Amino acid sequence: MGAILFALPHMTLTDVVSKTMVRLMLAALLGAVIGLERELKHRPAGLRTNIFICFGSAMFTALSSELAAEFGTGDHTRIAAQIIPGIGFIGAGAILHSRGSVTGITTAATVFVVASIGMACGGGLYLLAIFSTMLIFLSLHVLGWVERRFNLKPLIMNYLVVSEKSADDLVAEVNTVLESQGKQMQGMRLSRTDGKERFEFRVDGTLKEHRDLMDQLRQSEGLGNIRSTPGAETE
């Protein structure tokens, strides 16, 4: 720290610490803005995760610069450069692969961008960090609304049909309808209740595609009582 004060004689130790604290607090605040939007949508990386990622990235960026300045040698970006591969592991953990579907890609991309916002804060690029936060927040919120409004957002729908038909006939009949709609089952479960076959399966598609599929399924013999419930949105 002495090297920093020697290079910047007009700044005291308190000034240097205060400057770093402002950067860290701004990083936590901006991370919270994006994290709150993710939390309200019940995504894997929510409020605390995004705060920690943004704060940690700012902290490592600040340390990278100040430690190099204090010892007078080394690359100022050496520590900060390791943030990117580190965030890659967190992003990979946010991508979930379940029963043939992949979710969490948007969350993983958001985590990656939040880390860059933290690095901007740690480097003192306040306007860039604030602008990026507002742009990402609007992209997540506004574009998400547009996708839902115009039925562009894919979601997984859970279907249930109870029939006196045999299990093989039910599966064959459902598969015939799905193939005509260009869809595939992502998971299925068969059970027997009160002498009837209970067939549950999941399909990925937009809201309009699910409506068309439901109409086709109900027109098929033995599937008139089919019901559907919304599952998770894909990202």
KOLMAR-260366 format. One record per residue (C-alpha): residue number from 1; residue in one letter; z, x, y. Coordinates in steps of 0.2 Angstrom, whole numbers, plus 5000, padded with zeros to 4 digits. Layout:
<rs>
<num: NUM, residuo: a, pz: Z, px: X, py: Y>
...
</rs>
This chain:
<rs>
<num: 1, residuo: m, pz: 5000, px: 5000, py: 5000>
<num: 2, residuo: g, pz: 5003, px: 5015, py: 5011>
<num: 3, residuo: a, pz: 4985, px: 5019, py: 5011>
<num: 4, residuo: i, pz: 4980, px: 5002, py: 5017>
<num: 5, residuo: l, pz: 4992, px: 5003, py: 5031>
<num: 6, residuo: f, pz: 4985, px: 5021, py: 5036>
<num: 7, residuo: a, pz: 4968, px: 5014, py: 5035>
<num: 8, residuo: l, pz: 4972, px: 4999, py: 5046>
<num: 9, residuo: p, pz: 4986, px: 5005, py: 5058>
<num: 10, residuo: h, pz: 4985, px: 4989, py: 5068>
<num: 11, residuo: m, pz: 4991, px: 4979, py: 5053>
<num: 12, residuo: t, pz: 5009, px: 4979, py: 5046>
<num: 13, residuo: l, pz: 5015, px: 4977, py: 5029>
<num: 14, residuo: t, pz: 5020, px: 4959, py: 5033>
<num: 15, residuo: d, pz: 5002, px: 4956, py: 5039>
<num: 16, residuo: v, pz: 4994, px: 4962, py: 5023>
<num: 17, residuo: v, pz: 5006, px: 4952, py: 5012>
<num: 18, residuo: s, pz: 5003, px: 4937, py: 5023>
<num: 19, residuo: k, pz: 4984, px: 4939, py: 5022>
<num: 20, residuo: t, pz: 4985, px: 4940, py: 5003>
<num: 21, residuo: m, pz: 4997, px: 4925, py: 5002>
<num: 22, residuo: v, pz: 4985, px: 4914, py: 5013>
<num: 23, residuo: r, pz: 4971, px: 4918, py: 5001>
<num: 24, residuo: l, pz: 4981, px: 4914, py: 4986>
<num: 25, residuo: m, pz: 4987, px: 4898, py: 4993>
<num: 26, residuo: l, pz: 4969, px: 4893, py: 4998>
<num: 27, residuo: a, pz: 4963, px: 4897, py: 4981>
<num: 28, residuo: a, pz: 4977, px: 4886, py: 4973>
<num: 29, residuo: l, pz: 4972, px: 4871, py: 4985>
<num: 30, residuo: l, pz: 4954, px: 4872, py: 4982>
<num: 31, residuo: g, pz: 4957, px: 4873, py: 4963>
<num: 32, residuo: a, pz: 4968, px: 4858, py: 4965>
<num: 33, residuo: v, pz: 4954, px: 4848, py: 4974>
<num: 34, residuo: i, pz: 4942, px: 4850, py: 4959>
<num: 35, residuo: g, pz: 4956, px: 4849, py: 4946>
<num: 36, residuo: l, pz: 4961, px: 4832, py: 4952>
<num: 37, residuo: e, pz: 4944, px: 4825, py: 4950>
<num: 38, residuo: r, pz: 4944, px: 4832, py: 4932>
<num: 39, residuo: e, pz: 4961, px: 4826, py: 4929>
<num: 40, residuo: l, pz: 4957, px: 4808, py: 4934>
<num: 41, residuo: k, pz: 4942, px: 4808, py: 4922>
<num: 42, residuo: h, pz: 4954, px: 4815, py: 4908>
<num: 43, residuo: r, pz: 4944, px: 4831, py: 4905>
<num: 44, residuo: p, pz: 4951, px: 4845, py: 4895>
<num: 45, residuo: a, pz: 4952, px: 4857, py: 4910>
<num: 46, residuo: g, pz: 4962, px: 4846, py: 4922>
<num: 47, residuo: l, pz: 4973, px: 4849, py: 4938>
<num: 48, residuo: r, pz: 4984, px: 4863, py: 4932>
<num: 49, residuo: t, pz: 4971, px: 4872, py: 4923>
<num: 50, residuo: n, pz: 4959, px: 4873, py: 4938>
<num: 51, residuo: i, pz: 4973, px: 4878, py: 4949>
<num: 52, residuo: f, pz: 4978, px: 4892, py: 4938>
<num: 53, residuo: i, pz: 4960, px: 4898, py: 4935>
<num: 54, residuo: c, pz: 4956, px: 4898, py: 4954>
<num: 55, residuo: f, pz: 4973, px: 4906, py: 4959>
<num: 56, residuo: g, pz: 4971, px: 4919, py: 4945>
<num: 57, residuo: s, pz: 4954, px: 4924, py: 4950>
<num: 58, residuo: a, pz: 4959, px: 4926, py: 4968>
<num: 59, residuo: m, pz: 4974, px: 4936, py: 4963>
<num: 60, residuo: f, pz: 4964, px: 4948, py: 4952>
<num: 61, residuo: t, pz: 4951, px: 4950, py: 4966>
<num: 62, residuo: a, pz: 4964, px: 4954, py: 4978>
<num: 63, residuo: l, pz: 4972, px: 4966, py: 4966>
<num: 64, residuo: s, pz: 4956, px: 4975, py: 4963>
<num: 65, residuo: s, pz: 4953, px: 4978, py: 4981>
<num: 66, residuo: e, pz: 4971, px: 4983, py: 4986>
<num: 67, residuo: l, pz: 4975, px: 4994, py: 4971>
<num: 68, residuo: a, pz: 4959, px: 5004, py: 4973>
<num: 69, residuo: a, pz: 4963, px: 5006, py: 4992>
<num: 70, residuo: e, pz: 4981, px: 5011, py: 4988>
<num: 71, residuo: f, pz: 4976, px: 5025, py: 4976>
<num: 72, residuo: g, pz: 4961, px: 5030, py: 4986>
<num: 73, residuo: t, pz: 4949, px: 5031, py: 4970>
<num: 74, residuo: g, pz: 4940, px: 5019, py: 4959>
<num: 75, residuo: d, pz: 4929, px: 5005, py: 4961>
<num: 76, residuo: h, pz: 4935, px: 4990, py: 4971>
<num: 77, residuo: t, pz: 4927, px: 4978, py: 4960>
<num: 78, residuo: r, pz: 4932, px: 4985, py: 4943>
<num: 79, residuo: i, pz: 4946, px: 4972, py: 4940>
<num: 80, residuo: a, pz: 4937, px: 4957, py: 4947>
<num: 81, residuo: a, pz: 4922, px: 4961, py: 4937>
<num: 82, residuo: q, pz: 4932, px: 4957, py: 4921>
<num: 83, residuo: i, pz: 4935, px: 4939, py: 4927>
<num: 84, residuo: i, pz: 4918, px: 4933, py: 4922>
<num: 85, residuo: p, pz: 4919, px: 4937, py: 4903>
<num: 86, residuo: g, pz: 4937, px: 4932, py: 4903>
<num: 87, residuo: i, pz: 4932, px: 4915, py: 4910>
<num: 88, residuo: g, pz: 4919, px: 4913, py: 4897>
<num: 89, residuo: f, pz: 4932, px: 4912, py: 4883>
<num: 90, residuo: i, pz: 4941, px: 4898, py: 4892>
<num: 91, residuo: g, pz: 4924, px: 4889, py: 4895>
<num: 92, residuo: a, pz: 4920, px: 4891, py: 4877>
<num: 93, residuo: g, pz: 4936, px: 4883, py: 4872>
<num: 94, residuo: a, pz: 4932, px: 4868, py: 4883>
<num: 95, residuo: i, pz: 4916, px: 4864, py: 4874>
<num: 96, residuo: l, pz: 4921, px: 4853, py: 4859>
<num: 97, residuo: h, pz: 4909, px: 4850, py: 4844>
<num: 98, residuo: s, pz: 4914, px: 4835, py: 4834>
<num: 99, residuo: r, pz: 4904, px: 4825, py: 4821>
<num: 100, residuo: g, pz: 4887, px: 4831, py: 4827>
<num: 101, residuo: s, pz: 4890, px: 4829, py: 4846>
<num: 102, residuo: v, pz: 4894, px: 4842, py: 4859>
<num: 103, residuo: t, pz: 4905, px: 4838, py: 4874>
<num: 104, residuo: g, pz: 4913, px: 4848, py: 4888>
<num: 105, residuo: i, pz: 4898, px: 4857, py: 4894>
<num: 106, residuo: t, pz: 4901, px: 4851, py: 4912>
<num: 107, residuo: t, pz: 4920, px: 4855, py: 4911>
<num: 108, residuo: a, pz: 4915, px: 4873, py: 4905>
<num: 109, residuo: a, pz: 4903, px: 4875, py: 4919>
<num: 110, residuo: t, pz: 4916, px: 4869, py: 4931>
<num: 111, residuo: v, pz: 4928, px: 4881, py: 4925>
<num: 112, residuo: f, pz: 4916, px: 4895, py: 4928>
<num: 113, residuo: v, pz: 4912, px: 4889, py: 4946>
<num: 114, residuo: v, pz: 4931, px: 4887, py: 4950>
<num: 115, residuo: a, pz: 4933, px: 4905, py: 4945>
<num: 116, residuo: s, pz: 4920, px: 4910, py: 4958>
<num: 117, residuo: i, pz: 4929, px: 4900, py: 4971>
<num: 118, residuo: g, pz: 4945, px: 4909, py: 4967>
<num: 119, residuo: m, pz: 4936, px: 4926, py: 4969>
<num: 120, residuo: a, pz: 4928, px: 4921, py: 4986>
<num: 121, residuo: c, pz: 4946, px: 4917, py: 4992>
<num: 122, residuo: g, pz: 4953, px: 4933, py: 4985>
<num: 123, residuo: g, pz: 4939, px: 4942, py: 4994>
<num: 124, residuo: g, pz: 4943, px: 4933, py: 5011>
<num: 125, residuo: l, pz: 4927, px: 4923, py: 5011>
<num: 126, residuo: y, pz: 4935, px: 4907, py: 5016>
<num: 127, residuo: l, pz: 4921, px: 4897, py: 5023>
<num: 128, residuo: l, pz: 4910, px: 4901, py: 5007>
<num: 129, residuo: a, pz: 4925, px: 4895, py: 4996>
<num: 130, residuo: i, pz: 4928, px: 4879, py: 5006>
<num: 131, residuo: f, pz: 4909, px: 4875, py: 5006>
<num: 132, residuo: s, pz: 4907, px: 4878, py: 4988>
<num: 133, residuo: t, pz: 4923, px: 4867, py: 4984>
<num: 134, residuo: m, pz: 4916, px: 4853, py: 4994>
<num: 135, residuo: l, pz: 4899, px: 4854, py: 4986>
<num: 136, residuo: i, pz: 4906, px: 4855, py: 4968>
<num: 137, residuo: f, pz: 4917, px: 4840, py: 4971>
<num: 138, residuo: l, pz: 4903, px: 4830, py: 4978>
<num: 139, residuo: s, pz: 4892, px: 4835, py: 4963>
<num: 140, residuo: l, pz: 4905, px: 4829, py: 4951>
<num: 141, residuo: h, pz: 4910, px: 4813, py: 4960>
<num: 142, residuo: v, pz: 4894, px: 4807, py: 4967>
<num: 143, residuo: l, pz: 4881, px: 4813, py: 4954>
<num: 144, residuo: g, pz: 4893, px: 4805, py: 4941>
<num: 145, residuo: w, pz: 4892, px: 4789, py: 4950>
<num: 146, residuo: v, pz: 4873, px: 4790, py: 4951>
<num: 147, residuo: e, pz: 4872, px: 4793, py: 4932>
<num: 148, residuo: r, pz: 4883, px: 4778, py: 4928>
<num: 149, residuo: r, pz: 4875, px: 4767, py: 4941>
<num: 150, residuo: f, pz: 4857, px: 4770, py: 4934>
<num: 151, residuo: n, pz: 4863, px: 4771, py: 4916>
<num: 152, residuo: l, pz: 4859, px: 4790, py: 4914>
<num: 153, residuo: k, pz: 4876, px: 4795, py: 4908>
<num: 154, residuo: p, pz: 4876, px: 4796, py: 4889>
<num: 155, residuo: l, pz: 4891, px: 4790, py: 4880>
<num: 156, residuo: i, pz: 4897, px: 4788, py: 4862>
<num: 157, residuo: m, pz: 4899, px: 4770, py: 4856>
<num: 158, residuo: n, pz: 4909, px: 4765, py: 4841>
<num: 159, residuo: y, pz: 4902, px: 4751, py: 4830>
<num: 160, residuo: l, pz: 4910, px: 4741, py: 4817>
<num: 161, residuo: v, pz: 4903, px: 4728, py: 4805>
<num: 162, residuo: v, pz: 4912, px: 4718, py: 4791>
<num: 163, residuo: s, pz: 4900, px: 4711, py: 4778>
<num: 164, residuo: e, pz: 4900, px: 4704, py: 4760>
<num: 165, residuo: k, pz: 4885, px: 4716, py: 4757>
<num: 166, residuo: s, pz: 4887, px: 4731, py: 4747>
<num: 167, residuo: a, pz: 4890, px: 4748, py: 4755>
<num: 168, residuo: d, pz: 4874, px: 4755, py: 4751>
<num: 169, residuo: d, pz: 4864, px: 4740, py: 4758>
<num: 170, residuo: l, pz: 4874, px: 4740, py: 4774>
<num: 171, residuo: v, pz: 4871, px: 4759, py: 4777>
<num: 172, residuo: a, pz: 4852, px: 4757, py: 4773>
<num: 173, residuo: e, pz: 4851, px: 4742, py: 4784>
<num: 174, residuo: v, pz: 4859, px: 4751, py: 4799>
<num: 175, residuo: n, pz: 4849, px: 4767, py: 4796>
<num: 176, residuo: t, pz: 4833, px: 4756, py: 4797>
<num: 177, residuo: v, pz: 4837, px: 4749, py: 4814>
<num: 178, residuo: l, pz: 4843, px: 4766, py: 4820>
<num: 179, residuo: e, pz: 4827, px: 4774, py: 4815>
<num: 180, residuo: s, pz: 4817, px: 4761, py: 4824>
<num: 181, residuo: q, pz: 4827, px: 4765, py: 4840>
<num: 182, residuo: g, pz: 4826, px: 4784, py: 4838>
<num: 183, residuo: k, pz: 4844, px: 4786, py: 4835>
<num: 184, residuo: q, pz: 4855, px: 4794, py: 4822>
<num: 185, residuo: m, pz: 4873, px: 4790, py: 4816>
<num: 186, residuo: q, pz: 4885, px: 4804, py: 4822>
<num: 187, residuo: g, pz: 4899, px: 4799, py: 4810>
<num: 188, residuo: m, pz: 4903, px: 4785, py: 4798>
<num: 189, residuo: r, pz: 4917, px: 4778, py: 4788>
<num: 190, residuo: l, pz: 4917, px: 4765, py: 4774>
<num: 191, residuo: s, pz: 4932, px: 4755, py: 4768>
<num: 192, residuo: r, pz: 4935, px: 4738, py: 4759>
<num: 193, residuo: t, pz: 4946, px: 4724, py: 4766>
<num: 194, residuo: d, pz: 4949, px: 4707, py: 4759>
<num: 195, residuo: g, pz: 4934, px: 4709, py: 4747>
<num: 196, residuo: k, pz: 4922, px: 4714, py: 4761>
<num: 197, residuo: e, pz: 4914, px: 4730, py: 4766>
<num: 198, residuo: r, pz: 4920, px: 4738, py: 4783>
<num: 199, residuo: f, pz: 4907, px: 4750, py: 4790>
<num: 200, residuo: e, pz: 4911, px: 4760, py: 4805>
<num: 201, residuo: f, pz: 4899, px: 4772, py: 4814>
<num: 202, residuo: r, pz: 4896, px: 4781, py: 4830>
<num: 203, residuo: v, pz: 4880, px: 4783, py: 4840>
<num: 204, residuo: d, pz: 4876, px: 4793, py: 4856>
<num: 205, residuo: g, pz: 4865, px: 4785, py: 4870>
<num: 206, residuo: t, pz: 4865, px: 4778, py: 4887>
<num: 207, residuo: l, pz: 4872, px: 4761, py: 4891>
<num: 208, residuo: k, pz: 4854, px: 4753, py: 4891>
<num: 209, residuo: e, pz: 4850, px: 4761, py: 4874>
<num: 210, residuo: h, pz: 4866, px: 4754, py: 4867>
<num: 211, residuo: r, pz: 4862, px: 4736, py: 4873>
<num: 212, residuo: d, pz: 4845, px: 4737, py: 4865>
<num: 213, residuo: l, pz: 4853, px: 4744, py: 4849>
<num: 214, residuo: m, pz: 4866, px: 4730, py: 4848>
<num: 215, residuo: d, pz: 4852, px: 4717, py: 4850>
<num: 216, residuo: q, pz: 4842, px: 4724, py: 4836>
<num: 217, residuo: l, pz: 4857, px: 4726, py: 4825>
<num: 218, residuo: r, pz: 4863, px: 4708, py: 4827>
<num: 219, residuo: q, pz: 4846, px: 4702, py: 4823>
<num: 220, residuo: s, pz: 4847, px: 4710, py: 4806>
<num: 221, residuo: e, pz: 4853, px: 4700, py: 4791>
<num: 222, residuo: g, pz: 4871, px: 4704, py: 4787>
<num: 223, residuo: l, pz: 4875, px: 4712, py: 4804>
<num: 224, residuo: g, pz: 4877, px: 4697, py: 4815>
<num: 225, residuo: n, pz: 4896, px: 4700, py: 4817>
<num: 226, residuo: i, pz: 4894, px: 4718, py: 4823>
<num: 227, residuo: r, pz: 4905, px: 4724, py: 4837>
<num: 228, residuo: s, pz: 4906, px: 4739, py: 4848>
<num: 229, residuo: t, pz: 4919, px: 4748, py: 4858>
<num: 230, residuo: p, pz: 4915, px: 4763, py: 4871>
<num: 231, residuo: g, pz: 4920, px: 4780, py: 4865>
<num: 232, residuo: a, pz: 4920, px: 4796, py: 4875>
<num: 233, residuo: e, pz: 4907, px: 4801, py: 4888>
<num: 234, residuo: t, pz: 4896, px: 4816, py: 4884>
<num: 235, residuo: e, pz: 4895, px: 4830, py: 4897>
</rs>
